[in-house]
């Protein structure tokens, strides 16, 4: 019986290597630092009224720029 697919023998089992102590310590330390950094910044800083208005103006300006650029690209096509 012929087939277009080839039948491969099963892969040879990979040799299990032990992870070094230094690698395990580095992984544990890295994970601890990531968890600590995310846990300590749970309170957002308060933003005063002027800063909020400035951020809102900047956001509206960006949106206007995107709309103008989109309209220009549509006209260009």
C-alpha positions in Angstrom: 0.0 0.0 0.0 1.5 3.3 -1.1 1.0 6.6 0.6 2.2 10.1 -0.1 3.0 10.7 3.5 6.1 9.2 5.0 6.0 7.4 8.2 8.7 8.4 10.6 9.9 6.3 13.4 9.0 7.7 16.9 11.4 10.3 18.3 14.2 9.0 20.5 13.5 10.1 24.1 15.4 13.2 25.0 17.9 12.8 27.8 16.7 14.7 30.8 19.2 17.2 32.1 19.1 18.5 35.6 18.8 22.2 36.1 21.6 23.8 37.9 21.2 25.3 41.3 22.2 28.7 40.0 19.6 28.6 37.3 16.9 27.6 39.8 17.9 30.4 42.2 17.9 33.0 39.3 14.5 31.9 38.1 13.0 32.1 41.7 14.6 35.5 42.2 13.4 36.8 38.9 9.8 35.6 39.5 9.9 37.1 43.0 11.0 40.5 41.6 8.3 40.5 38.9 5.6 39.6 41.5 6.9 42.3 43.9 7.1 45.0 41.3 3.5 44.4 40.2 2.1 44.2 43.7 3.7 47.4 44.9 2.2 49.7 42.3 -1.5 49.2 42.9 -2.4 52.8 43.8 -2.6 55.2 40.8 -1.2 58.7 41.5 -3.8 61.5 41.8 -3.9 63.9 38.8 -4.7 67.5 39.4 -7.3 69.3 37.2 -4.8 71.2 35.0 -2.9 68.0 34.2 -6.2 66.2 33.4 -7.2 69.0 31.0 -3.8 69.0 29.3 -3.9 65.2 28.8 -7.4 65.5 27.4 -6.3 68.3 25.0 -3.4 66.1 23.9 -5.6 63.1 23.4 -8.1 65.1 21.3 -5.2 66.6 19.2 -3.9 63.1 18.5 -7.3 61.9 17.5 -7.7 64.9 15.2 -4.3 64.3 13.6 -5.3 60.6 13.0 -8.6 61.6 11.4 -6.8 64.2 9.1 -4.1 61.7 8.2 -6.8 59.0 7.4 -8.7 61.5 5.2 -5.6 62.5 3.4 -4.7 58.8 2.8 -8.2 58.2 1.4 -7.9 61.2 -0.9 -4.4 60.1 -2.0 -5.6 56.7 -3.1 
